[in-house]
Amino acid sequence: MSIFIQKKEKPIVELFKQHAEKVLETVGAAHEAFAFYIEGNAEESRRLTKKIHECEHEADIIERKVELEMFAGAFMPAVREPLYLMLEFVDKVAKRAEIIGDFLTLVHPNIPPEIHEHVKRMWNLTYECGKELKDGIYNLFDQVDLVFKNTAEVENLESSVDQYARDALTMIFKKMDFEKFSHRMMLREMVMHISEVTNRMVDASEKLDLIALRMRL
């Protein structure tokens, strides 16, 4: 079962899929940038930060193309607005990844080895969460019944990211010594920035769920 797609709407569906791929690529670049940063490879991290901006910009271009088609009357009214809202929320995922790239290049955080593993696990789960969201968008147009499995997994992965975030914050505020309190707060900001990526993925998946439910009624 899938959304009824008219012939003229097929190119727009492809744009939705391209946008999802580009958003995932943005998240992937942020994931890699952090990995290189922790390893001490600042040059490669900066290169990937540029890629984050490029991918996010490309996602914005695709989003605008879809918006123009939607305002021109693509899709049935019952799903047009929810699809537009979903697109908007998915795009916010890329914007959160872009914020993290800027944080690395502008703040240059000193990330203690004690929380490296927490951050790595958060990023691994975040990228997996992004893949589930992307697959859910594909399934919305190809096999809508599978969407609910994807969105449930997005929520599960986001919950796991939150747990690692809490563990990292416990380390930062209760188990580690810092000369300056500002260092603790900087690390807290970093952890929350990473966590916000999956929070935005959950927001997008909720919109995806609503559209899929309408398709089943």
Backbone as numpy.savetxt, mean C-alpha at the origin, in Angstrom:
# Nx Ny Nz CAx CAy CAz Cx Cy Cz
-18.18 -15.74 -11.48 -19.02 -14.55 -11.48 -18.14 -13.30 -11.48
-18.48 -12.31 -12.29 -17.70 -11.08 -12.34 -18.60 -9.92 -12.75
-18.07 -8.72 -12.62 -18.81 -7.54 -13.06 -19.07 -7.64 -14.55
-20.30 -7.24 -14.95 -20.59 -7.22 -16.38 -19.82 -6.06 -17.01
-18.94 -6.39 -17.92 -18.09 -5.40 -18.56 -18.50 -5.23 -20.02
-18.90 -3.99 -20.36 -19.19 -3.72 -21.75 -17.87 -3.58 -22.52
-17.97 -3.75 -23.83 -16.77 -3.71 -24.66 -15.99 -2.41 -24.48
-16.69 -1.30 -24.39 -16.03 0.00 -24.27 -15.35 0.18 -22.91
-15.74 -0.66 -21.92 -15.17 -0.53 -20.59 -13.94 -1.41 -20.36
-13.67 -2.32 -21.30 -12.53 -3.22 -21.13 -11.20 -2.48 -21.01
-10.96 -1.43 -21.81 -9.71 -0.68 -21.64 -9.60 -0.01 -20.27
-10.74 0.37 -19.68 -10.74 0.99 -18.35 -10.40 -0.04 -17.29
-10.91 -1.25 -17.46 -10.58 -2.33 -16.53 -9.07 -2.57 -16.54
-8.48 -2.52 -17.72 -7.03 -2.70 -17.82 -6.29 -1.58 -17.10
-6.85 -0.37 -17.14 -6.24 0.75 -16.42 -6.32 0.52 -14.90
-7.45 0.00 -14.44 -7.57 -0.33 -13.01 -6.47 -1.31 -12.61
-6.25 -2.32 -13.44 -5.24 -3.34 -13.14 -3.83 -2.75 -13.20
-3.60 -1.89 -14.20 -2.29 -1.23 -14.30 -2.02 -0.36 -13.07
-3.06 0.31 -12.62 -2.91 1.16 -11.44 -2.55 0.31 -10.21
-3.23 -0.80 -10.04 -2.94 -1.70 -8.93 -1.50 -2.21 -8.99
-1.05 -2.55 -10.18 0.33 -3.02 -10.36 1.32 -1.92 -10.02
1.02 -0.71 -10.45 1.95 0.41 -10.22 2.01 0.76 -8.74
0.88 0.69 -8.06 0.86 0.95 -6.61 1.69 -0.11 -5.89
1.53 -1.38 -6.29 2.33 -2.44 -5.69 3.82 -2.23 -5.98
4.14 -1.76 -7.16 5.54 -1.48 -7.50 6.09 -0.36 -6.61
5.26 0.62 -6.31 5.67 1.71 -5.42 5.99 1.17 -4.03
5.11 0.31 -3.52 5.33 -0.31 -2.21 6.59 -1.18 -2.23
6.77 -1.91 -3.32 7.96 -2.75 -3.45 9.24 -1.94 -3.44
9.23 -0.79 -4.09 10.41 0.08 -4.11 10.71 0.62 -2.71
9.65 0.95 -1.95 9.84 1.42 -0.58 10.40 0.30 0.29
9.89 -0.89 0.08 10.39 -2.08 0.79 11.89 -2.25 0.56
12.29 -2.21 -0.70 13.70 -2.38 -1.05 14.56 -1.23 -0.53
14.03 -0.02 -0.61 14.78 1.15 -0.14 15.11 1.01 1.34
14.15 0.54 2.11 14.38 0.35 3.54 15.39 -0.75 3.79
15.29 -1.84 3.01 16.22 -2.95 3.19 17.66 -2.50 2.94
17.88 -1.75 1.87 19.23 -1.26 1.58 19.69 -0.25 2.62
18.76 0.57 3.11 19.11 1.57 4.12 19.62 0.88 5.39
18.91 -0.16 5.82 19.31 -0.89 7.02 20.67 -1.56 6.83
20.92 -2.01 5.62 22.21 -2.66 5.32 23.36 -1.66 5.20
23.03 -0.37 5.20 24.06 0.66 5.11 24.39 1.11 3.70
23.57 0.65 2.72 23.79 1.03 1.33 22.92 2.25 1.00
23.41 3.42 1.43 22.63 4.64 1.27 22.42 5.01 -0.20
23.41 4.75 -1.03 23.31 5.11 -2.44 22.18 4.35 -3.13
22.12 3.05 -2.90 21.06 2.25 -3.51 19.70 2.62 -2.93
19.68 2.95 -1.64 18.43 3.37 -1.01 17.91 4.66 -1.65
18.82 5.61 -1.90 18.42 6.86 -2.56 17.91 6.61 -3.97
18.55 5.68 -4.68 18.10 5.36 -6.04 16.68 4.83 -6.01
16.41 3.97 -5.05 15.07 3.39 -4.95 14.05 4.42 -4.48
14.49 5.38 -3.70 13.59 6.45 -3.29 13.12 7.25 -4.51
14.04 7.48 -5.44 13.65 8.13 -6.70 12.63 7.28 -7.45
12.84 5.96 -7.43 11.91 5.06 -8.10 10.53 5.12 -7.45
10.49 5.26 -6.12 9.21 5.40 -5.42 8.44 6.58 -5.99
9.12 7.72 -6.12 8.46 8.93 -6.64 8.00 8.72 -8.08
8.82 8.07 -8.88 8.46 7.83 -10.28 7.23 6.94 -10.37
7.21 5.86 -9.58 6.08 4.93 -9.61 4.80 5.59 -9.11
4.93 6.37 -8.04 3.75 7.05 -7.51 3.19 8.04 -8.52
4.08 8.74 -9.23 3.65 9.69 -10.27 2.95 8.96 -11.40
3.49 7.82 -11.80 2.86 7.02 -12.87 1.49 6.51 -12.42
1.38 6.13 -11.15 0.07 5.69 -10.63 -0.93 6.83 -10.68
-0.48 8.05 -10.37 -1.36 9.22 -10.43 -1.86 9.47 -11.85
-0.98 9.29 -12.82 -1.37 9.50 -14.23 -2.45 8.50 -14.63
-2.26 7.25 -14.24 -3.27 6.22 -14.55 -4.58 6.53 -13.85
-4.49 6.96 -12.58 -5.69 7.30 -11.82 -6.49 8.39 -12.53
-5.81 9.41 -13.03 -6.51 10.51 -13.72 -7.18 10.03 -14.99
-6.54 9.10 -15.70 -7.15 8.54 -16.93 -8.45 7.81 -16.58
-8.41 7.03 -15.50 -9.60 6.30 -15.08 -10.70 7.28 -14.67
-10.33 8.30 -13.91 -11.31 9.28 -13.46 -12.03 9.94 -14.63
-11.29 10.28 -15.67 -11.91 10.91 -16.85 -12.93 9.98 -17.48
-12.58 8.71 -17.58 -13.50 7.74 -18.16 -14.72 7.53 -17.28
-14.51 7.54 -15.96 -15.64 7.35 -15.04 -16.61 8.52 -15.11
-16.07 9.74 -15.17 -16.93 10.91 -15.26 -17.67 10.97 -16.60
-17.11 10.29 -17.60 -17.76 10.25 -18.91 -18.90 9.23 -18.94
-19.06 8.47 -17.84 -20.20 7.55 -17.75 -19.88 6.08 -17.85
-18.63 5.72 -17.68 -18.27 4.30 -17.73 -18.86 3.55 -16.53
-19.28 2.33 -16.76 -19.85 1.43 -15.75 -21.26 1.86 -15.33
-21.97 0.89 -14.77 -23.33 1.14 -14.31 -23.27 2.03 -13.08
-24.28 2.89 -12.87 -24.28 3.82 -11.73 -24.09 3.13 -10.38
-24.60 1.91 -10.23 -24.53 1.20 -8.95 -23.10 0.91 -8.51
-22.20 0.77 -9.49 -20.81 0.46 -9.13 -19.83 1.57 -9.50
-20.30 2.56 -10.24 -19.39 3.62 -10.70 -18.75 4.37 -9.54
-19.58 4.86 -8.61 -19.03 5.62 -7.48 -18.16 4.75 -6.57
-18.63 3.54 -6.20 -17.76 2.68 -5.37 -16.43 2.36 -6.03
-16.43 2.15 -7.35 -15.18 1.89 -8.06 -14.26 3.11 -7.99
-14.84 4.29 -8.14 -14.05 5.51 -8.06 -13.43 5.67 -6.68
-14.22 5.40 -5.63 -13.72 5.52 -4.26 -12.62 4.50 -3.99
-12.82 3.28 -4.51 -11.80 2.26 -4.33 -10.48 2.70 -4.95
-10.56 3.23 -6.17 -9.37 3.70 -6.87 -8.65 4.77 -6.04
-9.44 5.66 -5.48 -8.87 6.75 -4.68 -8.14 6.21 -3.45
-8.74 5.21 -2.79 -8.13 4.64 -1.60 -6.90 3.81 -1.94
-6.93 3.12 -3.07 -5.75 2.36 -3.49 -4.60 3.32 -3.78
-4.90 4.45 -4.38 -3.86 5.42 -4.69 -3.21 5.98 -3.43
-3.97 6.04 -2.34 -3.42 6.53 -1.07 -2.33 5.60 -0.54
-2.38 4.34 -0.92 -1.34 3.39 -0.52 0.01 3.85 -1.09
0.01 4.20 -2.37 1.25 4.66 -3.01 1.75 5.95 -2.37
0.82 6.82 -2.00 1.22 8.09 -1.37 1.86 7.85 0.00
1.37 6.86 0.73 1.99 6.53 2.02 3.40 5.98 1.81
3.57 5.17 0.78 4.91 4.65 0.47 5.85 5.78 0.10
5.33 6.77 -0.60 6.15 7.92 -0.99 6.60 8.71 0.24
5.74 8.84 1.22 6.08 9.53 2.46 7.25 8.84 3.15
7.26 7.52 3.13 8.34 6.76 3.75 9.66 7.00 3.02
9.61 7.04 1.70 10.81 7.33 0.93 11.39 8.69 1.30
10.51 9.67 1.44 10.95 11.01 1.83 11.54 11.00 3.24
10.94 10.22 4.11 11.43 10.13 5.49 12.87 9.61 5.51
13.15 8.61 4.70 14.51 8.06 4.65 15.51 9.09 4.16
15.17 9.76 3.07 16.14 10.66 2.44 16.27 12.00 3.16
15.22 12.45 3.83 15.26 13.76 4.48 15.64 13.69 5.96
15.17 12.63 6.64 15.42 12.51 8.08 16.69 11.72 8.37
17.02 10.78 7.50 18.18 9.90 7.71 18.14 9.26 9.10
17.10 8.48 9.38 16.95 7.93 10.73 18.08 6.96 11.10
18.49 7.03 12.35 19.44 6.07 12.89 18.64 4.91 13.47
18.62 3.79 12.74 17.78 2.65 13.13 18.65 1.63 13.86
18.46 1.47 15.18 19.28 0.54 15.96 19.10 -0.91 15.50
20.16 -1.71 15.56 20.08 -3.13 15.15 19.01 -3.91 15.91
18.70 -3.48 17.14 17.72 -4.21 17.96 16.33 -4.27 17.32
16.01 -3.31 16.46 14.68 -3.33 15.83 14.74 -3.62 14.34
15.91 -3.96 13.82 16.02 -4.28 12.39 15.07 -5.39 11.99
15.04 -6.47 12.80 14.21 -7.61 12.45 12.73 -7.24 12.46
12.32 -6.41 13.41 10.92 -5.97 13.47 10.54 -5.22 12.19
11.43 -4.30 11.78 11.16 -3.49 10.59 11.13 -4.36 9.33
12.06 -5.30 9.24 12.10 -6.18 8.07 10.82 -7.01 7.97
10.38 -7.54 9.11 9.15 -8.36 9.09 7.93 -7.51 8.75
7.91 -6.29 9.26 6.81 -5.38 8.91 6.76 -5.16 7.41
7.92 -4.94 6.80 7.96 -4.67 5.37 7.61 -5.91 4.55
8.10 -7.07 4.96 7.77 -8.31 4.23 6.26 -8.53 4.22
5.64 -8.34 5.38 4.19 -8.53 5.48 3.43 -7.45 4.72
3.97 -6.23 4.74 3.33 -5.13 4.01 3.30 -5.40 2.52
4.41 -5.92 2.00 4.43 -6.22 0.57 3.47 -7.36 0.23
3.41 -8.38 1.09 2.46 -9.47 0.88 1.03 -8.96 0.91
0.78 -8.01 1.81 -0.54 -7.40 1.90 -0.88 -6.66 0.60
0.11 -5.97 0.06 -0.09 -5.27 -1.21 -0.41 -6.21 -2.35
0.22 -7.39 -2.35 -0.06 -8.38 -3.40 -1.49 -8.89 -3.29
-1.96 -9.08 -2.06 -3.35 -9.54 -1.88 -4.34 -8.48 -2.35
-4.04 -7.22 -2.07 -4.92 -6.14 -2.53 -4.95 -6.08 -4.05
-3.79 -6.20 -4.66 -3.71 -6.19 -6.13 -4.49 -7.36 -6.71
-4.32 -8.55 -6.14 -5.05 -9.73 -6.62 -6.56 -9.55 -6.45
-6.95 -8.90 -5.36 -8.37 -8.66 -5.13 -8.96 -7.76 -6.21
-8.20 -6.76 -6.65 -8.67 -5.87 -7.71 -8.80 -6.63 -9.03
-7.83 -7.48 -9.31 -7.93 -8.33 -10.50 -9.18 -9.21 -10.42
-9.37 -9.86 -9.27 -10.50 -10.79 -9.12 -11.84 -10.09 -9.18
-11.88 -8.82 -8.80 -13.14 -8.07 -8.88 -13.68 -8.09 -10.30
-12.79 -8.01 -11.26 -13.20 -7.97 -12.66 -13.20 -9.34 -13.33
-12.50 -10.30 -12.71 -12.36 -11.62 -13.36 -13.13 -12.73 -12.65
-13.13 -12.72 -11.31 -13.80 -13.78 -10.54 -14.13 -13.24 -9.16
-15.25 -12.54 -9.08 -15.57 -11.73 -7.91 -15.67 -12.53 -6.63
-16.04 -13.80 -6.68 -16.18 -14.59 -5.46 -14.86 -14.75 -4.72
-13.74 -14.59 -5.41 -12.44 -14.73 -4.78 -11.99 -13.47 -4.05
-12.71 -12.38 -4.28 -12.32 -11.10 -3.67 -12.31 -11.19 -2.15
-13.31 -11.89 -1.58 -13.44 -11.93 -0.13 -12.27 -12.65 0.53
-11.70 -13.60 -0.15 -10.50 -14.28 0.36 -9.33 -13.29 0.39
-9.22 -12.51 -0.68 -8.13 -11.52 -0.74 -8.26 -10.46 0.34
-9.49 -9.93 0.52 -9.68 -8.86 1.49 -9.51 -9.37 2.93
-9.92 -10.61 3.17 -9.72 -11.20 4.50 -8.23 -11.33 4.80
-7.46 -11.71 3.79 -6.02 -11.85 3.97 -5.35 -10.49 4.17
-5.86 -9.47 3.50 -5.34 -8.11 3.72 -5.49 -7.74 5.20
-6.66 -8.02 5.78 -6.89 -7.70 7.19 -5.98 -8.51 8.10
-5.80 -9.80 7.79 -4.93 -10.65 8.60 -3.49 -10.15 8.59
-3.01 -9.78 7.40 -1.63 -9.31 7.27 -1.45 -7.95 7.96
-2.45 -7.09 7.84 -2.38 -5.79 8.52 -2.31 -5.98 10.03
-3.06 -6.96 10.54 -3.03 -7.25 11.97 -1.64 -7.71 12.41
-0.99 -8.52 11.57 0.36 -8.99 11.87 1.36 -7.84 11.86
1.20 -6.94 10.90 2.07 -5.76 10.85 1.91 -4.94 12.13
0.68 -4.77 12.57 0.42 -4.00 13.79 1.10 -4.65 15.00
1.11 -5.98 15.04 1.75 -6.67 16.17 3.25 -6.39 16.19
3.88 -6.48 15.01 5.31 -6.18 14.94 5.58 -4.71 15.27
4.66 -3.84 14.87 4.80 -2.43 15.20 4.75 -2.23 16.72
3.82 -2.91 17.38 3.72 -2.81 18.84 4.99 -3.34 19.51
5.49 -4.46 18.99 6.72 -5.04 19.54 7.90 -4.07 19.38
7.98 -3.44 18.21 9.06 -2.47 17.96 8.95 -1.28 18.90
7.73 -0.79 19.09 7.53 0.37 19.96 7.83 0.02 21.42
7.52 -1.22 21.81 7.87 -1.67 23.17 9.38 -1.66 23.36
10.09 -2.13 22.34 11.55 -2.10 22.38 12.06 -0.67 22.51
11.50 0.20 21.69 11.97 1.59 21.63 11.74 2.34 22.93
10.57 2.14 23.55 10.21 2.94 24.71 10.49 2.28 26.06
10.66 0.95 26.07 10.82 0.28 27.36 12.10 -0.52 27.52
12.76 -0.88 26.42 13.88 -1.80 26.52 15.19 -1.26 25.95
15.17 -0.02 25.45 16.37 0.54 24.84 16.71 1.88 25.47
18.00 2.17 25.51 18.46 3.44 26.05 18.86 4.39 24.92
18.44 5.65 25.06 18.78 6.67 24.07 19.26 7.91 24.81
20.20 8.58 24.22 20.67 9.83 24.82 19.60 10.91 24.75
18.84 10.92 23.66 17.83 11.96 23.47 16.46 11.32 23.25
15.46 11.92 23.89 14.08 11.45 23.72 13.62 11.62 22.28
14.18 12.63 21.59 13.81 12.88 20.19 14.14 11.68 19.30
15.17 10.91 19.68 15.52 9.72 18.91 14.40 8.68 19.02
13.87 8.51 20.22 12.73 7.59 20.41 11.55 8.02 19.54
11.26 9.32 19.56 10.11 9.82 18.83 10.31 9.70 17.32
11.54 9.87 16.87 11.84 9.70 15.45 11.60 8.26 15.02
12.04 7.31 15.86 11.83 5.89 15.55 10.35 5.53 15.61
9.64 6.13 16.56 8.19 5.90 16.63 7.52 6.38 15.34
7.91 7.56 14.88 7.35 8.10 13.63 7.63 7.16 12.47
8.83 6.61 12.41 9.20 5.69 11.34 8.32 4.44 11.36
8.17 3.85 12.55 7.35 2.64 12.68 5.90 2.93 12.28
5.38 4.07 12.71 4.00 4.42 12.37 3.82 4.68 10.87
4.83 5.25 10.23 4.76 5.45 8.79 4.63 4.11 8.05
5.42 3.13 8.47 5.35 1.81 7.83 3.97 1.19 8.06
3.51 1.27 9.31 2.21 0.70 9.66 1.07 1.33 8.88
1.20 2.62 8.57 0.14 3.32 7.85 -0.07 2.79 6.44
0.95 2.19 5.85 0.79 1.65 4.50 -0.27 0.55 4.50
-0.15 -0.39 5.45 -1.15 -1.46 5.50 -2.51 -0.95 5.99
-2.51 0.11 6.80 -3.79 0.70 7.20 -4.55 1.20 5.97
-3.82 1.83 5.05 -4.46 2.32 3.83 -4.91 1.15 2.94
-4.16 0.05 2.98 -4.55 -1.13 2.21 -5.87 -1.70 2.73
-6.04 -1.70 4.04 -7.30 -2.16 4.63 -8.45 -1.25 4.21
-8.22 0.05 4.24 -9.26 1.00 3.78 -9.69 0.68 2.35
-8.71 0.43 1.48 -9.02 0.11 0.09 -9.74 -1.22 -0.03
-9.33 -2.20 0.78 -9.94 -3.52 0.71 -11.40 -3.49 1.18
-11.71 -2.59 2.11 -13.10 -2.45 2.55 -13.99 -1.95 1.41
-13.47 -1.02 0.62 -14.22 -0.55 -0.55 -14.38 -1.68 -1.57
-13.32 -2.47 -1.70 -13.35 -3.61 -2.62 -14.42 -4.60 -2.19
-14.49 -4.85 -0.89 -15.50 -5.76 -0.34 -16.92 -5.29 -0.67
-17.15 -3.98 -0.49 -18.49 -3.44 -0.74 -18.92 -3.63 -2.19
-17.99 -3.40 -3.11 -18.30 -3.58 -4.53 -18.59 -5.05 -4.81
-17.76 -5.94 -4.26 -17.96 -7.37 -4.50 -19.30 -7.83 -3.92
-19.71 -7.30 -2.77 -21.00 -7.65 -2.18 -22.14 -7.23 -3.08
-22.03 -6.04 -3.65 -23.08 -5.56 -4.57 -23.19 -6.49 -5.79
-22.05 -7.00 -6.23 -22.06 -7.89 -7.39 -22.76 -9.21 -7.11
-22.78 -9.61 -5.83 -23.35 -10.89 -5.47 -24.84 -10.81 -5.17
-25.35 -9.58 -4.96 -26.77 -9.39 -4.66 -27.64 -9.59 -5.89
